[in-house]
Amino acid sequence: MLIVGVDTGGTFTDFIYKDGETWGVHKRLSTPHDPSEAVINGLKHIADGRRVQVVHGSTVATNAILERKGVKTALITNEGFEDVVQIGRQNRSQLYNLSFCKKPHIVPPELRFGISGRIDQTGKEIEPFSEEKVKNILNKIKEADVESVALCLLFSYLNPDHENRMRDLLSEVGVPVSVSHEILAEFREFERTSTTVINAYVSPKMTRYLTFLQEFLGEDSLRIMQSNGGSISAETAMNESVRTILSGPAGGAVGAHAIGKMAGYDNLITFDMGGTSSDVALINGELPLTLESAIEDYPVKVPMIDIHTVGAGGGSIARIDAGGSLTVGPESAGADPGPICYGKGSEITVTDANLYLGRLIPEHFLGGEMSLKTDKLNSAMEAMATKAGLSPIELAEGILDIANTNMERAIRVISVERGFDPREFTMFSFGGAGGMHCAFLAKLLSIPKLFIPNNPGILSAVGMVMADVIKDYSLTVMRNQQNTTGDDLENLFAPLESQGRAALEEEGFAASDITVERFLDMRYQGQSFEIIVPFGGDWIEEFSQLHKHNYGYRNDAKTVEIVNIRLRTRGMPVKPEFPEASALTKEMPSGALIGTTETVFDSIAMETRILDRDKLLPGNKVDGPAIIIEYSSTLVIPPFAKGSVDAYGNLIFDIE
């Protein structure tokens, strides 16, 4: 059976597969009109009739929100709280914009319904649920042809009786229902409602997409990557699609963490540059998790790997704005029409600028399967350069400088702005376009080492086949250090742990292959936000130390509160192994040097070696300037980078 990882991106759909003891990779242009088309065609090409086990990172949920193309969704909540999801919090994203106006919510006012019945903050019923009063709402939902319902009642995480009764009534309408106490059993009604609404908005689209893939796969296995760095069954992904919003970037972070750790690098700044966007994350020994995510300004309070994204990719479009300044992105040429050099595009992109400067080798792009075209590009560069009052080379370098600055700013957000010094980390670069920019970014940020794994263009897919099966659970408990002991917390965790273990055992994991991780969301009394603290040992001291690291102080006189308990169950499947070379050799094989080309660095054209990465051997020394070609990516090694191939085939460079 083939193990296949699939990552659908905005420009390319990437595949990695293990056939016996050998690895194979495959890339093909994405099909934005129907993402499953590229996935199915790629699986046909790889499997050729054989059985497969697929782990898939999907952008279906993400795109449905970004493009506002989810299903027609209704919200049912308590009377008087119908507009909480629109009102939101006091904080404003554009505080000084006097003309700012919120976008219309994905659930319009006429599809927000309030029902009678009330649970209080202790879980006690203070107003009975009336089935008679909800019949009118059910009729309105039928008449409006609603395709999905988000159900979120106050304090349902303490007592879900009213939500369960309302769900039973909605089942008579035949509409899918997302229930808040199952999606997010935590307090803060705005975030819980928003997360439940997002789930309801995208789940039917994800269900249709995954059902189509399952029909194609038949009896073959299909798992879906989550935003938290683990995979879940296709059935769970259909019901809890909100957990898959960042599945592709999460796969990349998981792959970087696993491969970096294997090679002896625990502290990484990951840089994933694709065709449409760039994703960055900081790994300080462990994958960073966050609960404070949002997509299109809609809070999504489920655990996600803390990844920061900017609209800077190989397909980012360069333009001259109304004031005569050069801008790059965030709009992308995508897969269709793509950059000018792909043959169909008409606007200059970052990829085009790299090609113009000699940093891409036209006949060796995508392993020679796709040849880049230069004739149309040259005339387009000359025309824009004339308009900008620059030479074509100055224009191309300016495009790359702007793109690099945008990505540098993103890395500073997840490092410097959070108290981390980039000089203490190694940059781990991947993505189809990452290899052309990573050395320059490392130089800008004074990062001393650069790590480029094998097949960097498909690393997100690698992360998917390396991922554990993870299920996250949470519950609001509202305790403090005066009224809570370690035994009390053990008792609170026990039912969640039983639920998590049972769920993984149903998926075929033996008890010995299941691990449990427990966390506490903690804060000082009076604070509004929590810190996630591992549960075990002196959890009060652990919180105080984390608080000091994050905010610069600790206050031992303040009472510490435990707001939520959080449990992660992890099923550990058999994972592919990467062989380590038994010996290193400095002598580069003759076939590794393909030839030379002229490449521009700092406005100077330099003779640059072209190397075939597949022919390089562990121990080979690789100093810049050089262009290293491989199937999934092209790597640009400028004169200030010097390095070698390690025992696992990774390229490690010192940035001088």
N, C-alpha and C positions, 0 to 999 in steps of 0.2 A: 504494500500500500504506500502511495506517495503522501508525504506530509507537505502541504502547500500553504504558504503565507501570501495573502493578497492585500495590497494597499492601493486604494483608489485615490488618486490625486487629481488636482484640477487640470493638469497637462498630461501626465502619464499614469497608467495603471501598472503597478510593479508586482512581480511574482518571484518568490524564491521557493524551491522545492528540493526535498531530499529523496533521492532515488537510490535505495540501498545505502552504500557508504559515500556516495558522491552528491555534491550540491549542484544545482542548476539554477540559473536566473533567466528571467524573461521580462521585457518591457514592451508595452504597446501604448499608442496614443489613447487617452481616455475618450469616452463617448458621452459628453455632457447631456445630450438629449435622452440617453438611457444608460446610466452607469453599468447596468448588468450586462450590456452587450460586450463591452471590453473584457469584463470578468469571465463571462462564459466562453468567449472566443479564446482567451488566454488559457483557460482550463482545458479546452479541447486540444489546443496546441501542445500543452504539457502532458496531459494524461494519456491521450491517444487510446481511450477505451479502458484504461486501468482504473482501479479503485483509488479514491483520494480521501484525505482527511484535511479539510480546509479551515484555516483561521483567517478571518476577513476583517479588515478595517474599513468601515463604510463612511462615506460622507453624506449619505441620504438624509439623516436627521439634521446635520449642520446646514446643508444647502436649503432644506425646507424652511428653516428659520431665517437664514440670511436673505433668501429670495422671497420670503413671505408666501411660500407655496405649500404650506401645510393644509390640513383638511379644515372644513368648517366646524368650529369648536364652540361649545357652550360651557359656561361655568355655573355650577350650583354651589351656593354657600349660605351662610346664615343671613336672615333679614337684616338690612342695615349695613352689611359688609360687602355688597355686590361690587363696589368700586374700589376696594382696597387694592386690587391688582393694577388698577390704573393710577391711583394716587401715589402708591409706592412710599419711598422714604423722603426725608427732608433734603438729603444731599442732591445736588444738581451737577450734571456733567459739564454744563456751560453756564457757570454762575454769573458771568458778566455779560452774557449775550441778552440784551434787552428784547430782542425779537425771537428768542428761543421758543419753540413750540414742540411739545411732545408729538411723536408719531402716533397715529391711531393704533390702539392696542390690537393684537391679533384676535382677541375676543371682543367684538363690538358691544356697546352698552345694551342693545336689544337682546343679546344672547347671554346676559348675566342675570341669574335668577337667585332670589333669596327665599329661603324656606323657614318655617317656624320650627321651634325645638331648640334647646340649648343645653350644652354641657358646660360646667364651670371649670375653674382652674385646678380643682381637685379631682376631676373626673366624675363628679356627681351631676345627675340630671336635674336641672332647675326649671326646665320648661319641656313638656312632653312633645314628642314627635307626632305630627298630625298627618296621616296618610291622605285624608280628605283634602287638605289644603294644597297638596303637591300635584293633584290630578290635572289642574289647569296648566302647570308647568310642563308636565309630560305631553300634554296636547300641543303646547307651543313648540316644544322640541321636535315633535313629529311634523308639524306644519312647516317648520323652517328648514326641513331636510338636513338637520344637524348630523354630522358624520362621526363626532366624538364628543364626549362629555368629561370635563374635569370636575371632580367632586371634592370639596375641601371645606369641612366644618370646623368650628373652633374647638380646640382641645380634644380632637378625635384621637390623637396619639395616646391620650390617657384612657379614653372610653370610646371605642369605635362603633358603638351600637347604632347611633343615628346614621352614620355613613353606610353601615352595612344594610340597614333597612332601606335607605334611599337607593343603594345600588340594586337591591332586589327589585324595586319598583322600576328602575330604569331598564332592567333586563327584559321587561315586557315590551319596551320600545324597540329593542334590538339594536341599540347603539353601543359601541365600545365605551367603557368607563375607566378612567384613571382615578384611583381612590387615594387620597393624600396620606392616610395612615399606613399604606403599603409602600407608597413612593418615598415618603420622607416623614418618619415618625418623630418630628422635632417641633419645638415651639417657634415663634415668629411667624405669624399667619401670612405676612406678605411674601416672604421667601418660600414658605411651604406651598402657598397658592400658586406662585409663579412657576415653581418647579413642576407642580402637578399639571398646570396648564400647558407648559412646554411639552410634557410627556404626552398629554392628550392630543396636542396639535400635530405631533410628528409620528406617533405610534402607528396609525393606520397606513401611512406611506411606507414606513419601515416594514410593516407586516406584509404589504403587497410585494415589496422588493425581495424580502427574504423568502417569502412563499414561492416566488418565481425561481429563485436560486435553488431552493430545496427540491422543487419539481425537476429541475435540470439535474441535480446531483443524485436524486433517487435515494438509495440507501446509504450513500456516502455521508460522512459526518461534516457538519457545518457549525463552527463556533464564531462568535463575533467579539472583536476587541472592544473593551470598555475604556472610558476616559481615565479610569483609576490605575491602568497598567495591567489589568488581568482580563481574561476572556470569560464569556458567559455563553450559554447555549442559545441557539437561534430563537427558541421559544421564549426564553427570558428576555432577549433583546426586543422581541415583538411587543411584549407587555411593558417593558421598562426602557424604552428607546432613549429617554433622556440621559441614560448612562453611557451612551455611545457617541456623544456629540464631538468629543476630541479623540476618537479612537485611533485615527491615523497618526497624529503627532505623539500620542501616548505610546504607540508601538515603537516609534523611533527612540523615545527616551528609555524604554525598557531594553531595547537592543543595545543602546550606547552603554547603559549601566552594566549589563551582563558582559559585553565584550571588553569594556574598559577594566572592569574588575578582574576578569580573567588575565588580562595583560599587566595587572599591577597598578592600575590608575583608578583611585577611588573618588578623587575630587575633580569633577569635570564641569565645564561649561559646554553644553551641547548646542550645536548650530546645524539646523536642518533647513537647507535652502532648496526649495523645489521650483516648479515653474510659475506658481501663482503667489506664494507667500514664503516667509521664513519663520521658523519656530525656534525659540531658544529656551533653555532650562538650565538651572544650576543644581548639580548633584553633589551634595556635601556628604559623601559616604552612603547616603540612602536617597531613593527617589523622593522628591519633594511633593507633598500632597497639599491641596488647598480645598477649602469649602466656600471660598468667596469668589466664585466665578460668575461670569455673566456673558450672555451672547446676545448681541443687538440690544444691549441695555436691559435684558430680562435676566434677573438673578436665577442661577441654577445651583441649588445647594446640595449637590451630591459630590462625593469625593472625586477629585480629579488630580492628575499630575499637574503641578504648577508650571504651566507653559505659557510663555508670552509670544504673541504672534504679531508680525507686521506685514503689511502688503508690499513686500519686496521679494520678487522672485525672478527667475530667468526670463519670464514672459512679461515683466513689468514694463509698461509703455513709457517712453521718454517723449516729452512735449515741451514746447516753449509757451509759457503762460502769457496772459494779457499784459503783464508788466515786462515781458522780455526775458524772464528768468527761466532757467532749465529746471524741469521737474521730472521725477521718475516715480511711477506708481501713484496710488495703489492699484489703479486699474491694470488688468492683465490681458494679454492677447490670448491666454489659455491655450487649449489644444487646437481650437478652430476659431479664427484662422491661424493663430500661432505667430511666432516671430517672422519677419520678412524672409530670413534665411531658410525657413521651412518650406517656402514656395508659395504660400497662399496669403500671408499677412501683408499689410501695407503700412504699418506703423513701426518705428524703430523700438526695439526692446533691449533689455540688458544682455540677452544672449547675442543679439546682433552686434552690440558694442564689443563684446568679448571676441567674436569672430573677426571683426574689423581690425582689432589689435593683434591678431594672430594667436589668440589664446585658445582657439578651437581649431581642430584639424578637420576640414570639411569631409574628407573621404574616410575618416575614422570615427565619425559620430555614431553612437549607438552600435558599436561593434562593426561598423561598415554597413549596417542594414539601412541606414538613412543618410543620404548625402546632403550636405548643406549647400545652399546656392548663394553665390556672392554677387552676381551681376546686378540684380535689382537692388541689393543692399548698398552697393557702392554709390549708385546714383542718389538713393534716398539719404545717405549720410552726407553727401556733398550738398544736397539741397537744404537740409536742416542746418548744417554748419554755416552756410552762407547767411541764412536767416538769423542765426545766433551771433554772427560776427566772429566765428572761430574757425580754426582749421578742422578738417574731419577728425584728425587724431586727437586734438584738444577736446572736441565734442565727445568722442568715444570715451576718453579718459574721464571727462566730466560726468558722463552718465554713470560710470562705474564708481566714481568717488561719491556721488550722491546716494547711490544704492548702498554702498558700504557704510556711509554715515547713518543712514536710516537703520541699518542692522546693528551698528555699534551702539546706537541709542537704545535699542531693544535690549542688548546685553547689559548695558549699564542699569536698566530698570531692575533686572533680576540679580544683579551683583552689587554694584556700588551703592545703589539706593537702599539696599537691604543689609548693608554692613559687611559685605564680603569684598575682599581685594582680588580682582581678576588675576593678579600676578601670582597668586597662590594656587591657581587652577591650571588644568590642561584643557585646551580647546579640542573638543571631539566633533569633527566635521563630517556631515553626511548629507544626503539629498542629491538629486541629479545635478544641481548647480552649485552646491556647497564647495566643491573642490576648486572652483575658479576664484573664490573670494576669501576662503578661510585664512590663508596666510596673511593677506592684507588686513583683515579684521584683527587677527592676533597681534599684528604689529601696532595697529592703532590703539589697542587696549593694553599693550605691554605684557601680553600673555606669553610666557617663555617657551611653552611646548605646544605642538600641534599634533593631533592624533587623527589619522584617516584610516578607517577600517577597510577590509576587503569589500568590494561591491557596495560602496557608500550610497549609490543611487537607489538601492533597494533595502536600506537598513531598516526602515519602518516595517517592511514585510518580514525581515529577519526577527525583529522584536516580537512579532505576532506568534511565530512558531516557538519563541523562547519564553513566552508569557505563561504564568501560572493561571489556573482557574480561580478567580477571586469573587467572593460575595461579601458585600458590606452591609452592616446593620447598624442602626443607631436608635437611641431612645432618650427623650428628655426626662431627667430625674430631679433636677433642682435641689441639690444637697449642698451642705457646707462642711468645713472641716470639724466644726463643733458637734454636728449630729450624725457624722458618718465615720464608720470604721472600715478597715480593709475587708473584714468579713461581710459587712453590709454590701460593699461593692461587688464582692464575689457572688453574693446571692442575686444581685441585680443582673450581672452578666450571664448567670447560668441559663435562663431560658433562651437568650439570644444565641448562646453557644450551642445549645441543643438544636435550635433551628438551623444554624449554619452547618453543623456537622451532618445533620439529616439531609440537607439539600445537596451537599457534595457527595454523600454516599449514594443518593439517588442517581447521580451522574456517573457512578461507577468507580469512585475513589475508595480505596481501602482506608480504614481508620489510621493506619500507619503513614499514609501519604497526605494526611490532612494536618495542617498547623493552624493555630488560632492566635491572633494578635489583638490585644485589648488596649483601648485608648480612652482618655478622659478629656472632654472639652472643659477647660478651666479658666477662671478669671478671678481678679480681686473683686470683692463685693462693691457694687456701684459701677463697675465697668460695663460696657455694652458689647464687647467682642471677646472671644475666647481664644485660647491657645490649645492646640492638640498636644496632649502629653501622654507618653506611653505609660500604661498602668503596670506597676510592679516596683517593689522596693519603696523608697521614700518619695511618694508622688507629690507631696507638698514641696519638698526641696527641688525636685525635678522641674516643677512648674516655675518656682522662683528663679532658677537659673535660666530657663528659657525666656522668662519675662525680661530678665536683665539683658540677655543677648539681643532680644528684639527691640526693647524700648530704652535700654540704657540704665535701668534702675530696678530694684526690688524693694518691696515694702512688707517686712515681716510682721509689722503691727496690724496689717489689714487681714480681714477674714478671707479665706480662699473658698470660692464656690465651685462646685462641680455641676455644670449645666446639663451636659449630655454624656452618656456613655456610648462608646463606639466600638464595634467588633468587626474584625476582618477575618474571614475564614479563607484559607488558601489550600487549594488542591494542587499537588505537584505532579504533573504528568511526566512521562519519559521525555527528556529533552535531547535534541541533537547535540553532538559534541564537535568541537573544533580541534583538529590535530595540531600538535606542537612539534616544530622541527627539532630533530635530535642534535643537529649541528648547524652552525652558522658559517656562511662562506662570503668572503669579501669580493671574490671574483665574479663579475657580472657576465652572464652568458652572452654570447655574440648576438643571439637573436633578439635580445632585449632592446638594443638600439635600432630603431626603425629608420631614423634619418635625422635631419635637422630642419628647422624652419626659422623664419624671422619673426620675432615677437617684440612688441613695444612694452617697455617698462620705464616709467618716469619719462615719457616722451622720447626715449632712446630705443632705437631698433637694435635688438641683440640677437646673435645667432644662438638658437636654443635647441637642445637635444629633444627628440621625441622618443619616449620610452614606452614599451609595451609592458604594462603591469603584470600581465599573466606570465611573462617570462622572467620577471624579477625573482630572486631567491632570498630566503631569510639570511640576513647579514649583509646584503648588498648595500653599498653606500650610494645615496641619491642626493646630490647637492644641486641647488638652483644655479642658473636658470634651467628649467626643464618643463616640458609638457608630458604628463603621464596619461596615456589613454587606457581605458578599459571599457567593458561593455556598458556599464551603467552610469559612467561619469567620465569627465575629463578633469584632471588635476593640474592646476597651474602652480608651479614652484618657482617663485621669484628669486632673484640673486641673494636675498638676505635669509633664505631658509636652507638649512643643511640638515640632512637626516639619513635614516637607513630603514631597512625592512626588518621587523622583529620576528621572533620565532613563530608567531601566528600569522604572518603575512601582512600585518598592519604596518603602515608607514608612520614613523615617528620623526618629527622635525623639531630642531631647535630654531627659534626665531631670534635673529641677531639684530 
